[in-house]
Amino acid sequence: MLLLIGALAAACSSDDDGDTGDTDPTATATESADDGDGDGGDGGSGGGGGSGSATLTVDEESWSFEGIFCAFSPEEAGNDRVSFTMSATGETAEGVRTQLDATIQDPDEQGRYEGEGVIHSVSLNDVEDFENPAVAWSALTGLFGEGEWTIQVDGKSVTAEATFDDERTDDQIEEVAGSLVGTCP
């Protein structure tokens, strides 16, 4: 009888609670009703998810997103290295599902948005076909990336102007101008 009760409890606790199945730690965070001052401080000000909007434009092609999720601190992001994250899912004009991620990481785990060693990244990826993606743009600064640009967080407004690489081509690194404009919930 105890085994049956334990099995039922385990089954009930594994019910889907809205998890997207994405194991990326930057895509998982807690919701908060704070005002979103974006300072990366201990107070945190997560926008949660469900509203907001963002537009990513790369090489004169644009993708729009609604139902944005934002976390403004490592506590909200659920990851000590992630100072800020914005994510959303959407579709290409052809109906291919995509994932937008804009993240500021602080390897020193201090919640910084800028400074030496802080990494800024923006990516747009096809989430249906990883081997032959319809779209795969990325921009990265810091230890592994190129260029001098940053994700600017001003309250709930998020902007970035960066140089993107088309990750569908293995033999060369493109340098294509792009921008991100978004509003966290």
C-alpha positions, 0 to 999 in steps of 0.5 A: 500500500505504501509503495502504491501511495509513493508511486502515485505521489511521484506520478502527480509531482511530475505533471507538466507545470508549464515547463517547455522541456528546454533544459537551457538554464537561461530559459528557466526562472521564477516569476516576480511582480517587481517593477523591472528596474534592470539594475541586476541588484539583489532586489530583482525585478523579474517580468515573468512571462505572458506579455511584452514583445520583441523584434529581432532584425538581421540582414533586413529580415525581422522576426517578432515575438510576444509572450516574452519571459524576462529575468533581471537577476541570477535569483530570478534566472535560477542560475548564478551566472545569468544576470539577465535573460529575455526569451520567447518562442515564435515562428518564421514566415514559413511557420518554422518554430523559433526560439529567441534568447538574449542573455547577459552572463557574469562568470564571476557570479556577481549579477553584473550587466557590464564590465570585464568578462561579462558576456552578452549573447543574442540568438535566434534558432530553429527549434524543430530541426537542429541538424538542418535549421531554417534559421540560426543567427547568433551574436556573442561578446566576451571571452568567446565572442567578437565585437564590442556591443552590449545588451542595454536594459533600461527598466523593462526596455531591452535593446542591442545592436550587434554583429550576427553570424549565420550558424548554418554555414560552418566554413566561415563567420559572417558579420551581419548587422542586426538589432534587438528591440524588446519590452519585458512584461 
